[in-house]
Amino acid sequence: MATSTTDVLVALHAEHGRRLWSYTLRLAGGDRMRAEDVVQETLIRVWRHPDVLSRPPGAVRSWLFTVARHLLIDQWRAGQDREVVTDEVPETATGDAWTDEVLDGWIVADALARLSTEHRQVILLCYFRGLSVAEASRLLGIPEGTVKSRTHYALRALRLALEEKGVTS
């Protein structure tokens, strides 16, 4: 059992390091050094936010992958001096884009699962199914004002749940 911070980080790296490195390597376009740097920085972020380790294993893994992806995005943005316009046709979505979508879906699904049943219902009806407040009100058998109120508080709770996972707006 890991007792010190170092032991915890070593155990975390042993459990997630290989897959995290493979993931960052793909996102970094095969740049091995950059992928290693991102994995190290991700582990430093865990060290700075040890509360992450009290989450379920799947949530810790999601947090790690999200932080790594955000680090790579931040690096990419910092390296962009200006937009380059070409006449080339853009490539279709790659497996990396699909992986990002799957990971994002897991993160959102886990955050939704943390909401109360009432809050989750209004989010699913109004945002995922695209129902109006009046339609959700009729379906749930509650006043429209209650749907609006629950939606407001549900979005706040969802934002907090996502921030806990390392997702920032």
SEMARKE-48389 format. One record per residue: residue in one letter; x, y, z of N, C-alpha, C, O in turn. Coordinates in pm, whole numbers, plus 32768, in hexadecimal, padded with zeros to 4 digits. Example, Ala and Ser with C-alpha at 12.3 -4.5 7.8 and 13.67 -1.06 7.14 Angstrom:
2
+------+-------+--------+------+--------+---------+------+-------+--------+------+-------+--------+------+
: type : neast : nnorth :  nup : caeast : canorth : caup : ceast : cnorth :  cup : oeast : onorth :  oup :
+------+-------+--------+------+--------+---------+------+-------+--------+------+-------+--------+------+
:    A :  8527 :   7DC7 : 830C :   84CE :    7E3E : 830C :  8528 :   7EB6 : 830C :  8590 :   7EB4 : 834E :
:    S :  8505 :   7F1F : 82C4 :   8557 :    7F96 : 82CA :  850A :   8003 : 8313 :  853D :   8072 : 8324 :
+------+-------+--------+------+--------+---------+------+-------+--------+------+-------+--------+------+
# end
This chain:
169
+------+-------+--------+------+--------+---------+------+-------+--------+------+-------+--------+------+
: type : neast : nnorth :  nup : caeast : canorth : caup : ceast : cnorth :  cup : oeast : onorth :  oup :
+------+-------+--------+------+--------+---------+------+-------+--------+------+-------+--------+------+
:    M :  8054 :   7F89 : 8000 :   8000 :    8000 : 8000 :  8059 :   807D : 8000 :  80BA :   8083 : 804A :
:    A :  8036 :   80DE : 7FAD :   8085 :    8159 : 7FA1 :  806E :   81B1 : 801A :  7FFD :   81CA : 8042 :
:    T :  80DD :   81E1 : 8054 :   80D0 :    8234 : 80CC :  80FE :   82C3 : 80B6 :  80BF :   8320 : 80E9 :
:    S :  8169 :   82D7 : 806D :   819B :    835E : 8056 :  8167 :   8393 : 7FD1 :  8132 :   8348 : 7F80 :
:    T :  8178 :   8415 : 7FBC :   8150 :    8453 : 7F3E :  819A :   8412 : 7ECA :  8160 :   83F7 : 7E61 :
:    T :  821A :   83F8 : 7EDD :   8269 :    83B7 : 7E75 :  8232 :   832E : 7E54 :  8225 :   8309 : 7DDF :
:    D :  8211 :   82E0 : 7EBC :   81DA :    825B : 7EA6 :  8155 :   8262 : 7E5A :  813A :   820F : 7E03 :
:    V :  8104 :   82C5 : 7E7B :   8083 :    82D4 : 7E39 :  8098 :   82F4 : 7DA5 :  8056 :   82BA : 7D4F :
:    L :  80F4 :   8351 : 7D89 :   810E :    8375 : 7CFD :  814A :   8301 : 7CAF :  8129 :   82EE : 7C3A :
:    V :  81A1 :   82B5 : 7CEE :   81DC :    8240 : 7CAB :  816F :   81DA : 7C8D :  816A :   81A1 : 7C20 :
:    A :  8116 :   81C2 : 7CED :   80A9 :    8164 : 7CD9 :  804A :   8195 : 7C6C :  801A :   8147 : 7C19 :
:    L :  802F :   8216 : 7C6C :   7FD7 :    8251 : 7C08 :  8015 :   8244 : 7B7C :  7FD0 :   8223 : 7B1B :
:    H :  8096 :   825D : 7B74 :   80DC :    8250 : 7AF4 :  80DC :   81BE : 7AC7 :  80C9 :   81A2 : 7A51 :
:    A :  80F1 :   8162 : 7B24 :   80F1 :    80D4 : 7B01 :  8069 :   80A9 : 7ACC :  8061 :   8058 : 7A6F :
:    E :  7FFE :   80DF : 7B05 :   7F77 :    80B8 : 7ADD :  7F4A :   80FB : 7A5B :  7F0A :   80BA : 7A08 :
:    H :  7F69 :   817A : 7A48 :   7F32 :    81C5 : 79D7 :  7F9B :   81FA : 7975 :  7F77 :   8225 : 7907 :
:    G :  8019 :   81F8 : 799B :   8081 :    823A : 794C :  808B :   820B : 78BD :  8095 :   825D : 7862 :
:    R :  8089 :   8188 : 78A7 :   809C :    8153 : 7820 :  802C :   8180 : 77C2 :  8046 :   81AE : 7753 :
:    R :  7FAF :   8172 : 77EF :   7F3E :    8199 : 779A :  7F38 :   8230 : 7789 :  7F17 :   8262 : 771D :
:    L :  7F58 :   8279 : 77F3 :   7F58 :    830A : 77EB :  7FC3 :   8339 : 7788 :  7FAB :   8394 : 7738 :
:    W :  8039 :   82FA : 778C :   80A3 :    831E : 772F :  807B :   82FC : 76A0 :  8092 :   834C : 7646 :
:    S :  803F :   8288 : 768A :   8012 :    8263 : 7602 :  7FAC :   82C8 : 75CE :  7FB1 :   82F0 : 755A :
:    Y :  7F51 :   82EE : 7625 :   7EEA :    8350 : 75FF :  7F2A :   83D6 : 75DA :  7F0A :   8410 : 7572 :
:    T :  7F83 :   8407 : 762F :   7FC2 :    8489 : 7614 :  801E :   8480 : 759B :  802D :   84E2 : 7551 :
:    L :  805C :   840D : 7586 :   80B2 :    83FC : 7511 :  8061 :   840D : 7490 :  808F :   844E : 7432 :
:    R :  7FEA :   83D2 : 748C :   7F94 :    83E3 : 7416 :  7F6C :   8475 : 7405 :  7F71 :   84AB : 7397 :
:    L :  7F45 :   84B5 : 7473 :   7F1A :    8540 : 746A :  7F8D :   859E : 7449 :  7F79 :   8608 : 740E :
:    A :  8007 :   8577 : 746F :   807D :    85CA : 7455 :  80BA :   85AC : 73CC :  8128 :   85DB : 73AD :
:    G :  8074 :   8560 : 737A :   80A3 :    8545 : 72F4 :  8121 :   84EF : 72F0 :  8172 :   84FC : 7293 :
:    G :  8133 :   8498 : 7353 :   81A6 :    843F : 7355 :  8222 :   8479 : 7398 :  828B :   8438 : 7399 :
:    D :  8218 :   84F1 : 73CF :   828A :    8531 : 7412 :  829B :   84F3 : 749D :  8254 :   8517 : 74FB :
:    R :  82FB :   8496 : 74A7 :   830D :    8449 : 7523 :  8335 :   84A1 : 759A :  8302 :   848E : 7609 :
:    M :  838D :   84FF : 7584 :   83B9 :    8556 : 75F1 :  8345 :   85AB : 7625 :  8333 :   85BD : 769E :
:    R :  82F8 :   85DF : 75C8 :   8286 :    8631 : 75F0 :  8222 :   85DE : 763F :  81EB :   860D : 76A3 :
:    A :  8209 :   8563 : 7613 :   81AC :    850B : 765A :  81DF :   84EF : 76E7 :  8191 :   84F0 : 7746 :
:    E :  8260 :   84D5 : 76F6 :   829A :    84BD : 777A :  828B :   8538 : 77D4 :  8268 :   852C : 7849 :
:    D :  82A5 :   85AD : 779B :   8295 :    8629 : 77E7 :  8206 :   863C : 7817 :  81F0 :   8665 : 7889 :
:    V :  81A6 :   861E : 77C2 :   8119 :    862F : 77E6 :  80F2 :   85CD : 7854 :  80AA :   85F2 : 78B0 :
:    V :  8121 :   8551 : 784B :   8103 :    84EF : 78B4 :  813E :   851E : 7938 :  80FC :   8517 : 79A0 :
:    Q :  81BA :   854E : 7936 :   81F8 :    8580 : 79B1 :  81AB :   85F7 : 79EA :  8192 :   85FD : 7A63 :
:    E :  8185 :   8654 : 7995 :   8139 :    86C8 : 79C3 :  80B1 :   869E : 79FA :  8081 :   86D8 : 7A5C :
:    T :  8074 :   863A : 79BE :   7FF4 :    8608 : 79EF :  8004 :   85CF : 7A7C :  7FB0 :   85E7 : 7AD2 :
:    L :  806F :   8584 : 7A92 :   8087 :    854D : 7B18 :  80A6 :   85BC : 7B7D :  8082 :   85B1 : 7BF2 :
:    I :  80E8 :   8625 : 7B50 :   8100 :    8697 : 7BA9 :  807B :   86D6 : 7BD0 :  806A :   8701 : 7C43 :
:    R :  801E :   86DC : 7B73 :   7F99 :    8713 : 7B91 :  7F53 :   86BE : 7BFA :  7F0D :   86F4 : 7C51 :
:    V :  7F63 :   863B : 7BF5 :   7F2A :    85E3 : 7C5C :  7F69 :   8603 : 7CE2 :  7F24 :   860B : 7D48 :
:    W :  7FEB :   8617 : 7CE2 :   8032 :    8636 : 7D5E :  7FFE :   86BA : 7D99 :  7FF3 :   86C8 : 7E13 :
:    R :  7FDD :   871A : 7D41 :   7FA8 :    879B : 7D6F :  7F16 :   8792 : 7D99 :  7EE8 :   87E5 : 7DE8 :
:    H :  7ECE :   872F : 7D67 :   7E3F :    871C : 7D86 :  7E28 :   868D : 7DB9 :  7DE7 :   863E : 7D75 :
:    P :  7E5E :   866C : 7E2F :   7E54 :    85E1 : 7E5F :  7DC5 :   85B2 : 7E7A :  7DAD :   853A : 7E85 :
:    D :  7D66 :   860F : 7E85 :   7CDB :    85E9 : 7E9B :  7CA5 :   8594 : 7E28 :  7C43 :   854B : 7E39 :
:    V :  7CE3 :   859E : 7DB4 :   7CBA :    8550 : 7D3F :  7CC4 :   84BA : 7D5E :  7C73 :   846B : 7D2D :
:    L :  7D25 :   8495 : 7DAF :   7D3E :    8408 : 7DCC :  7CD1 :   83C8 : 7E21 :  7CCA :   834E : 7E2B :
:    S :  7C7C :   8419 : 7E5E :   7C0F :    83E1 : 7EB0 :  7B97 :   83B9 : 7E5B :  7B36 :   8382 : 7E8E :
:    R :  7B9D :   83D5 : 7DDA :   7B30 :    83B3 : 7D7E :  7B39 :   8320 : 7D56 :  7BA0 :   82DF : 7D6B :
:    P :  7ACE :   82EC : 7D1D :   7AD4 :    8262 : 7CEA :  7B3E :   8255 : 7C7D :  7B5C :   82B8 : 7C3A :
:    P :  7B76 :   81DE : 7C6A :   7BE3 :    81CC : 7C09 :  7BC1 :   81FF : 7B7C :  7C15 :   823C : 7B3B :
:    G :  7B48 :   81E7 : 7B4E :   7B22 :    8217 : 7AC9 :  7B23 :   82AE : 7AC0 :  7B48 :   82E6 : 7A59 :
:    A :  7AFB :   82F0 : 7B2B :   7AFA :    8383 : 7B2D :  7B89 :   83B9 : 7B30 :  7BA6 :   841F : 7AF1 :
:    V :  7BE1 :   8376 : 7B78 :   7C6E :    83A0 : 7B7B :  7CA9 :   8395 : 7AEF :  7CEE :   83EF : 7ABF :
:    R :  7C8E :   8325 : 7AAD :   7CC1 :    8310 : 7A26 :  7C8A :   837A : 79C6 :  7CD5 :   83B2 : 7976 :
:    S :  7C08 :   8396 : 79CE :   7BCC :    83FD : 7979 :  7C0D :   8484 : 7992 :  7C2A :   84CE : 7934 :
:    W :  7C25 :   84A4 : 7A10 :   7C64 :    8522 : 7A34 :  7CEF :   852B : 79F7 :  7D14 :   8592 : 79BF :
:    L :  7D3C :   84BF : 7A02 :   7DC4 :    84BE : 79CA :  7DC2 :   84D6 : 7934 :  7E0F :   8528 : 7901 :
:    F :  7D6B :   8490 : 78ED :   7D66 :    849E : 785B :  7D35 :   852A : 7835 :  7D65 :   8564 : 77D3 :
:    T :  7CD7 :   855F : 7880 :   7CA5 :    85E6 : 7863 :  7D13 :   864E : 7879 :  7D25 :   86A7 : 7826 :
:    V :  7D5C :   8643 : 78E6 :   7DC8 :    86A1 : 7902 :  7E33 :   8698 : 7894 :  7E62 :   86FF : 7864 :
:    A :  7E58 :   861E : 786D :   7EBD :    860E : 7804 :  7E8E :   864D : 7782 :  7EDB :   8692 : 773F :
:    R :  7E11 :   8637 : 775E :   7DDD :    8670 : 76E2 :  7DDD :   8709 : 76E9 :  7E01 :   874C : 7688 :
:    H :  7DB5 :   873F : 775D :   7DB4 :    87D1 : 776C :  7E42 :   880B : 7766 :  7E57 :   8877 : 772E :
:    L :  7EA2 :   87C4 : 779F :   7F2D :    87F2 : 7797 :  7F5C :   87F8 : 7705 :  7F9D :   8858 : 76DD :
:    L :  7F3B :   8792 : 76B9 :   7F62 :    8790 : 762C :  7F1B :   87FE : 75DD :  7F57 :   883D : 7587 :
:    I :  7E9C :   8814 : 75FC :   7E52 :    8880 : 75B9 :  7E91 :   8906 : 75DA :  7EA4 :   895A : 7582 :
:    D :  7EB2 :   891B : 7659 :   7EF1 :    8999 : 7682 :  7F78 :   89AC : 763B :  7F98 :   8A1A : 7611 :
:    Q :  7FC6 :   8940 : 762F :   8046 :    8949 : 75E9 :  8030 :   896D : 7556 :  8077 :   89C0 : 751E :
:    W :  7FCD :   892C : 751A :   7FAF :    8947 : 748E :  7F86 :   89D8 : 747A :  7FB3 :   8A1B : 741E :
:    R :  7F2E :   8A09 : 74D3 :   7F00 :    8A93 : 74C8 :  7F73 :   8AF5 : 74DB :  7F7A :   8B5A : 7495 :
:    A :  7FCB :   8AD8 : 7537 :   803C :    8B32 : 7551 :  809A :   8B39 : 74D9 :  80DC :   8B9E : 74C4 :
:    G :  80A1 :   8ACE : 748B :   80FA :    8ACA : 7418 :  80BD :   8B04 : 7399 :  8101 :   8B0D : 7333 :
:    Q :  8040 :   8B2B : 739F :   7FFE :    8B60 : 7328 :  8013 :   8BF7 : 7320 :  7FDE :   8C42 : 7372 :
:    D :  8060 :   8C23 : 72BD :   8077 :    8CB1 : 72AB :  8005 :   8CF2 : 725E :  7FD8 :   8D5F : 727F :
:    R :  7FD7 :   8CAD : 71F8 :   7F6A :    8CE1 : 71A8 :  7F29 :   8C6E : 715D :  7F64 :   8C03 : 714E :
:    E :  7EB3 :   8C85 : 712F :   7E6B :    8C20 : 70E4 :  7EA4 :   8C16 : 7057 :  7EBE :   8C7C : 7017 :
:    V :  7EB8 :   8B9D : 7028 :   7EEB :    8B86 : 6FA2 :  7E76 :   8B5A : 6F4B :  7E32 :   8AF9 : 6F6A :
:    V :  7E60 :   8BA1 : 6EDF :   7DF4 :    8B81 : 6E83 :  7E30 :   8B3E : 6E09 :  7E8D :   8B72 : 6DCB :
:    T :  7DF9 :   8AC8 : 6DE6 :   7E28 :    8A80 : 6D71 :  7DB0 :   8A56 : 6D1E :  7D3D :   8A63 : 6D48 :
:    D :  7DCC :   8A25 : 6CA8 :   7D60 :    89F4 : 6C52 :  7D53 :   895D : 6C5C :  7D0B :   8920 : 6C0D :
:    E :  7D97 :   891E : 6CBD :   7D92 :    888E : 6CCD :  7D0E :   8866 : 6D0F :  7CD8 :   88AE : 6D63 :
:    V :  7CDC :   87F2 : 6CE7 :   7C62 :    87BC : 6D22 :  7C88 :   877E : 6DA8 :  7CE7 :   8730 : 6DAE :
:    P :  7C3E :   879F : 6E14 :   7C60 :    8766 : 6E97 :  7C4A :   86CF : 6E99 :  7BF3 :   869A : 6E54 :
:    E :  7C9D :   868B : 6EEA :   7C90 :    85FB : 6EF8 :  7C13 :   85DB : 6F49 :  7BE1 :   862E : 6F94 :
:    T :  7BE2 :   8561 : 6F38 :   7B6E :    8536 : 6F88 :  7B9B :   851A : 7015 :  7C13 :   8513 : 7031 :
:    A :  7B3B :   850A : 706E :   7B59 :    84F1 : 70FA :  7BAA :   8471 : 7109 :  7B90 :   840D : 70C6 :
:    T :  7C0D :   8475 : 7160 :   7C62 :    8401 : 7178 :  7C34 :   83B6 : 71F3 :  7BD4 :   83DE : 7235 :
:    G :  7C78 :   834B : 7211 :   7C5A :    82FE : 7289 :  7C6E :   8351 : 7306 :  7C2B :   833C : 736B :
:    D :  7CCC :   83B3 : 7300 :   7CE4 :    8408 : 7374 :  7C69 :   845A : 7394 :  7C47 :   846C : 7409 :
:    A :  7C26 :   848D : 732D :   7BAD :    84DB : 7343 :  7B41 :   8483 : 7381 :  7AF8 :   84AD : 73DB :
:    W :  7B39 :   8409 : 7351 :   7AD7 :    83AB : 7389 :  7AF7 :   838E : 741B :  7A9D :   838B : 746F :
:    T :  7B76 :   837B : 743B :   7BA1 :    8361 : 74C4 :  7B7C :   83D7 : 751E :  7B4A :   83C3 : 758D :
:    D :  7B93 :   8450 : 74EE :   7B70 :    84C7 : 753B :  7ADA :   84CA : 7556 :  7AAF :   84E9 : 75C5 :
:    E :  7A8B :   84AA : 74F0 :   79F9 :    84AC : 7501 :  79CD :   8444 : 7568 :  7976 :   845F : 75BA :
:    V :  7A08 :   83CE : 7563 :   79E5 :    8364 : 75C2 :  7A0A :   838F : 764F :  79B9 :   8382 : 76AC :
:    L :  7A84 :   83C3 : 7661 :   7AAF :    83EF : 76E6 :  7A57 :   8462 : 7719 :  7A31 :   8464 : 778E :
:    D :  7A37 :   84C0 : 76C1 :   79DF :    852E : 76E9 :  7957 :   84F8 : 7712 :  791C :   8525 : 7774 :
:    G :  7925 :   8497 : 76C6 :   78A4 :    845A : 76E7 :  78A5 :   8418 : 776F :  7845 :   8426 : 77BC :
:    W :  7912 :   83D1 : 778E :   791D :    8391 : 7811 :  7920 :   83F9 : 7881 :  78E1 :   83E8 : 78E9 :
:    I :  7969 :   8463 : 786A :   7975 :    84CB : 78D0 :  78ED :   850B : 78E9 :  78C6 :   851E : 795C :
:    V :  78A6 :   852D : 787D :   7822 :    856C : 788D :  77C0 :   850A : 78CD :  7772 :   8531 : 7924 :
:    A :  77C3 :   848B : 78A3 :   7768 :    8427 : 78DD :  7781 :   8417 : 7972 :  7723 :   840C : 79C1 :
:    D :  7801 :   8416 : 7999 :   7821 :    8409 : 7A27 :  77F4 :   8485 : 7A74 :  77C1 :   847A : 7AE4 :
:    A :  7805 :   84FA : 7A38 :   77D9 :    8576 : 7A7B :  7742 :   8578 : 7A86 :  770D :   85A1 : 7AEE :
:    L :  76FB :   854C : 7A20 :   7668 :    8545 : 7A26 :  763A :   84E4 : 7A92 :  75D7 :   84FD : 7AD6 :
:    A :  7681 :   8476 : 7AA2 :   765D :    8413 : 7B07 :  7667 :   844B : 7B94 :  7626 :   8419 : 7BF0 :
:    R :  76B7 :   84B1 : 7BA6 :   76C7 :    84EE : 7C2A :  7655 :   854D : 7C4F :  7648 :   8574 : 7CC2 :
:    L :  7602 :   8571 : 7BEC :   7592 :    85CC : 7C05 :  751F :   8581 : 7C47 :  7516 :   8506 : 7C3E :
:    S :  74C9 :   85CC : 7C89 :   7450 :    858F : 7CC1 :  73F8 :   8561 : 7C4D :  7408 :   858E : 7BDC :
:    T :  739C :   8508 : 7C6A :   7342 :    84D4 : 7C03 :  72F4 :   8545 : 7BC1 :  72E6 :   8547 : 7B47 :
:    E :  72C1 :   85A3 : 7C11 :   7273 :    8612 : 7BDB :  72C6 :   866A : 7B7D :  7297 :   8692 : 7B13 :
:    H :  733F :   8686 : 7BA6 :   7396 :    86DA : 7B53 :  73BD :   8692 : 7AD2 :  73BD :   86CD : 7A66 :
:    R :  73DE :   8611 : 7AE0 :   7405 :    85C4 : 7A6A :  7391 :   85BD : 7A06 :  73A7 :   85C5 : 798D :
:    Q :  7315 :   85AD : 7A37 :   72A0 :    85A5 : 79E0 :  7292 :   8622 : 7989 :  727F :   8618 : 7910 :
:    V :  729B :   8697 : 79C7 :   7286 :    8711 : 7978 :  72F8 :   8728 : 7915 :  72E1 :   8759 : 78A7 :
:    I :  7373 :   8705 : 793A :   73E4 :    8713 : 78DD :  73D0 :   86B6 : 7866 :  73E1 :   86DF : 77F3 :
:    L :  73AC :   863A : 7881 :   739A :    85DA : 7814 :  7327 :   8602 : 77B9 :  7332 :   85F7 : 773F :
:    L :  72BA :   8631 : 77F2 :   7246 :    8657 : 77A1 :  7260 :   86D7 : 7751 :  7246 :   86DD : 76D9 :
:    C :  7292 :   873D : 7794 :   729F :    87C0 : 7754 :  731A :   87CC : 76FB :  7315 :   880D : 7693 :
:    Y :  7389 :   878D : 7720 :   7404 :    879E : 76D3 :  7422 :   872A : 7676 :  744B :   873F : 7604 :
:    F :  740D :   86B0 : 76A5 :   742E :    863E : 7650 :  73BC :   8618 : 75F2 :  73D4 :   85F0 : 7580 :
:    R :  733F :   8624 : 7621 :   72CD :    8606 : 75CA :  7297 :   8682 : 7585 :  7248 :   8676 : 7528 :
:    G :  72C0 :   86F8 : 75B2 :   729A :    8774 : 7571 :  720A :   879F : 7589 :  71D1 :   87E9 : 7539 :
:    L :  71CF :   8772 : 75F8 :   7145 :    879A : 7617 :  7142 :   8828 : 764D :  71A2 :   8857 : 768A :
:    S :  70D3 :   886C : 7635 :   70C1 :    88F1 : 766D :  709F :   88E3 : 7702 :  7082 :   8876 : 7733 :
:    V :  70A2 :   8954 : 7747 :   707E :    8954 : 77D5 :  6FEF :   8923 : 77E6 :  6FD2 :   88D5 : 7841 :
:    A :  6F95 :   8951 : 778F :   6F08 :    8929 : 7797 :  6EF8 :   8892 : 7782 :  6EAB :   8851 : 77C8 :
:    E :  6F41 :   885C : 7720 :   6F37 :    87CC : 7705 :  6F6F :   877B : 777A :  6F33 :   8716 : 77A1 :
:    A :  6FDF :   87A5 : 77B1 :   7019 :    8760 : 7824 :  6FBC :   8769 : 789B :  6FAD :   8709 : 78E7 :
:    S :  6F7D :   87DD : 78AD :   6F1E :    87F1 : 791A :  6EAA :   878E : 7911 :  6E85 :   874E : 7973 :
:    R :  6E73 :   8781 : 7899 :   6E03 :    8724 : 7886 :  6E30 :   8694 : 789C :  6DEA :   8646 : 78DE :
:    L :  6EA2 :   8671 : 7867 :   6ED4 :    85E8 : 7873 :  6EF0 :   85C1 : 7904 :  6ED2 :   8552 : 792E :
:    L :  6F2B :   861F : 7950 :   6F4D :    8605 : 79DC :  6ED9 :   861D : 7A3C :  6EDC :   85F1 : 7AAF :
:    G :  6E73 :   8664 : 7A0C :   6E00 :    8683 : 7A62 :  6E20 :   86E9 : 7ACD :  6DEC :   86E1 : 7B3D :
:    I :  6E76 :   8749 : 7AAC :   6E9B :    87B2 : 7B0B :  6E8C :   883A : 7AC5 :  6E8C :   883F : 7A4A :
:    P :  6E7E :   88A7 : 7B12 :   6E70 :    892B : 7AD5 :  6EEB :   8954 : 7A84 :  6F5B :   8927 : 7A9F :
:    E :  6ED5 :   89A9 : 7A1F :   6F43 :    89D9 : 79CA :  6FAD :   8A21 : 7A1C :  7025 :   8A13 : 7A01 :
:    G :  6F83 :   8A6E : 7A7F :   6FE3 :    8AB5 : 7AD4 :  703F :   8A54 : 7B1D :  70B4 :   8A72 : 7B32 :
:    T :  700A :   89E1 : 7B43 :   705C :    897C : 7B87 :  70C2 :   8942 : 7B25 :  7135 :   8928 : 7B4B :
:    V :  7099 :   892D : 7AA8 :   70F7 :    88FB : 7A42 :  7167 :   8960 : 7A2F :  71DD :   893B : 7A28 :
:    K :  7144 :   89E0 : 7A25 :   71A9 :    8A48 : 7A13 :  7209 :   8A4C : 7A89 :  7283 :   8A55 : 7A77 :
:    S :  71D3 :   8A47 : 7B02 :   7225 :    8A4C : 7B7B :  7281 :   89D2 : 7B82 :  72F9 :   89DF : 7B9C :
:    R :  7248 :   895C : 7B6A :   729B :    88E2 : 7B6E :  7307 :   88E5 : 7B03 :  7378 :   88B9 : 7B1B :
:    T :  72E6 :   891A : 7A90 :   7348 :    8923 : 7A24 :  73BC :   897E : 7A4E :  7431 :   895E : 7A38 :
:    H :  7399 :   89EF : 7A89 :   7400 :    8A4D : 7AB6 :  745F :   8A0A : 7B1A :  74D9 :   8A0F : 7B0A :
:    Y :  7426 :   89CB : 7B80 :   7479 :    898D : 7BE7 :  74BF :   890F : 7BB3 :  752D :   88EE : 7BE0 :
:    A :  747F :   88C9 : 7B56 :   74BE :    8852 : 7B1C :  753A :   8878 : 7ACB :  75A0 :   8834 : 7AD2 :
:    L :  7531 :   88E4 : 7A7F :   75A4 :    8911 : 7A31 :  7617 :   893D : 7A8C :  768B :   8923 : 7A6E :
:    R :  75F6 :   897E : 7AF9 :   765E :    89A6 : 7B59 :  76A1 :   892A : 7B95 :  771C :   8924 : 7B9F :
:    A :  764F :   88C7 : 7BBC :   7686 :    884C : 7BF6 :  76D9 :   87FF : 7B90 :  7741 :   87C7 : 7BB1 :
:    L :  76AA :   87FD : 7B13 :   76F5 :    87B9 : 7AA9 :  777A :   87FD : 7A90 :  77E0 :   87BB : 7A7D :
:    R :  777B :   8882 : 7A8F :   77F7 :    88CD : 7A7C :  7859 :   88AC : 7AEB :  78D0 :   8897 : 7AD1 :
:    L :  7829 :   88A8 : 7B67 :   7881 :    8886 : 7BD8 :  78B7 :   87F8 : 7BCC :  792D :   87DF : 7BE4 :
:    A :  7860 :   879A : 7BA5 :   788C :    870F : 7B96 :  78F7 :   8703 : 7B29 :  7957 :   86B8 : 7B38 :
:    L :  78E6 :   874E : 7ABD :   7949 :    874A : 7A51 :  79CC :   878E : 7A7C :  7A38 :   875F : 7A59 :
:    E :  79C2 :   87FC : 7AC8 :   7A3B :    883D : 7AF9 :  7A89 :   87E1 : 7B55 :  7B04 :   87E1 : 7B54 :
:    E :  7A42 :   8790 : 7BA6 :   7A85 :    8730 : 7BFC :  7AD3 :   86C9 : 7BAC :  7B34 :   8690 : 7BDD :
:    K :  7AA8 :   86B3 : 7B32 :   7AEA :    8653 : 7ADA :  7B5A :   8693 : 7A89 :  7B99 :   8651 : 7A36 :
:    G :  7B72 :   8713 : 7A9F :   7BDD :    8757 : 7A57 :  7BB0 :   8799 : 79D6 :  7C03 :   87CE : 798C :
:    V :  7B2E :   8797 : 79BC :   7AF9 :    87D8 : 7943 :  7ADE :   886A : 7964 :  7A97 :   8889 : 79C4 :
:    T :  7B17 :   88C3 : 7915 :   7B03 :    8952 : 792C :  7AC2 :   8990 : 78B2 :  7AD0 :   895E : 7842 :
:    S :  7A7B :   89FC : 78C9 :   7A38 :    8A3D : 7858 :  7A8C :   8AAA : 781E :  7A63 :   8AEB : 77BE :
+------+-------+--------+------+--------+---------+------+-------+--------+------+-------+--------+------+
# end
